[in-house]
Amino acid sequence: MVLTLHGVATSTCTKRVRTVLEEFNVPYELVHIDASKREHKSPAFLAVQPFGQVPYINDDGFKLYESRAIARYLVLKYGDVGALIPDPADLQKTALFEQAASVETSNFDVYASGLAMENIFKKTWGAEPDLALVTRLKTTLEGKLDAYNAILGTTKYLAGDEVTLADLFHLPYGSLLEQQGIDFLVSGRWPNVTRWWKDISSRASWKKIDVPA
Ligand SMILES: N[C@@H](CCC(=O)N[C@@H](CS)C(=O)NCC(=O)O)C(=O)O
């Protein structure tokens, strides 16, 4: 049975999973969840994903939600050992990978997703962005990028000199920054960040699935 991904092609978290599927050419079927009909809040959907959020996967009867957990599962099941996640036998490389993955959720996602909410998603239901919040989020993210620039001045990627999921996790919300006219990743103001961003965002997997939100 082909793996099914239950989500929305344009949604950030569905894109995070699709990128990994494309990295390893895993055959899959995208089962579209129609958010306008609140399909993600239906009893059938909630029975699998109790928070009513996309995406989840069904891999031969094994169901899993949370895009980053799905990504880890897919890499370990379908990838070569050491590709995108370090070989689990290497404790220190694994720990550095987990550190970098945690950096993404703690120091990037919270601000970049907040900006997407204010500047993009709110418009879809006719709400106005909270401009004071936008300023706070941008200022905090600028400070975080100082640290990113320092990290990426010593290694090619966030967890060392090999690309990992920790890098790829940034793609969905990172690309939405550009869509909002926030040039933090591309301007060269943080040169190591720009070098890194150009590298990861030009991967064939991302180019294939990136459709505007
Ligand atoms: N941490 C979850 C977040 C999932 C999530 O927030 N999905 C959004 C779309 S990107 C969603 O379904 N939003 C609708 C809602 O929360 O009601 C993941 O990474 O899978």
The ligand as an SDF file (V2000), in Angstrom:
LIG
                    3D

 20 19  0  0  0  0  0  0  0  0999 V2000
    3.5280   20.9090   15.1780 N   0  0  0  0  0  0  0  0  0  0  0  0
    2.6210   20.4850   14.1310 C   0  0  0  0  0  0  0  0  0  0  0  0
    1.8800   21.7170   13.6810 C   0  0  0  0  0  0  0  0  0  0  0  0
    0.8430   21.3860   12.6250 C   0  0  0  0  0  0  0  0  0  0  0  0
    0.1130   22.6580   12.2120 C   0  0  0  0  0  0  0  0  0  0  0  0
    0.1280   23.7150   12.9040 O   0  0  0  0  0  0  0  0  0  0  0  0
   -0.5700   22.5670   11.0760 N   0  0  0  0  0  0  0  0  0  0  0  0
   -1.3070   23.7080   10.5990 C   0  0  0  0  0  0  0  0  0  0  0  0
   -1.0340   23.9020    9.1250 C   0  0  0  0  0  0  0  0  0  0  0  0
    0.6940   24.2670    8.8780 S   0  0  0  0  0  0  0  0  0  0  0  0
   -2.7740   23.4500   10.8070 C   0  0  0  0  0  0  0  0  0  0  0  0
   -3.2550   22.3580   10.5790 O   0  0  0  0  0  0  0  0  0  0  0  0
   -3.4890   24.4830   11.2600 N   0  0  0  0  0  0  0  0  0  0  0  0
   -4.8860   24.3880   11.4810 C   0  0  0  0  0  0  0  0  0  0  0  0
   -5.2420   24.4160   12.9270 C   0  0  0  0  0  0  0  0  0  0  0  0
   -4.3420   24.4700   13.7850 O   0  0  0  0  0  0  0  0  0  0  0  0
   -6.4390   24.3730   13.2230 O   0  0  0  0  0  0  0  0  0  0  0  0
    3.4000   19.8260   12.9810 C   0  0  0  0  0  0  0  0  0  0  0  0
    4.5710   20.1730   12.8160 O   0  0  0  0  0  0  0  0  0  0  0  0
    2.8650   18.9520   12.2840 O   0  0  0  0  0  0  0  0  0  0  0  0
  1  2  1  0
  2  3  1  0
  2 18  1  0
  3  4  1  0
  4  5  1  0
  5  6  2  0
  5  7  1  0
  7  8  1  0
  8  9  1  0
  8 11  1  0
  9 10  1  0
 11 12  2  0
 11 13  1  0
 13 14  1  0
 14 15  1  0
 15 16  2  0
 15 17  1  0
 18 19  2  0
 18 20  1  0
M  END
$$$$
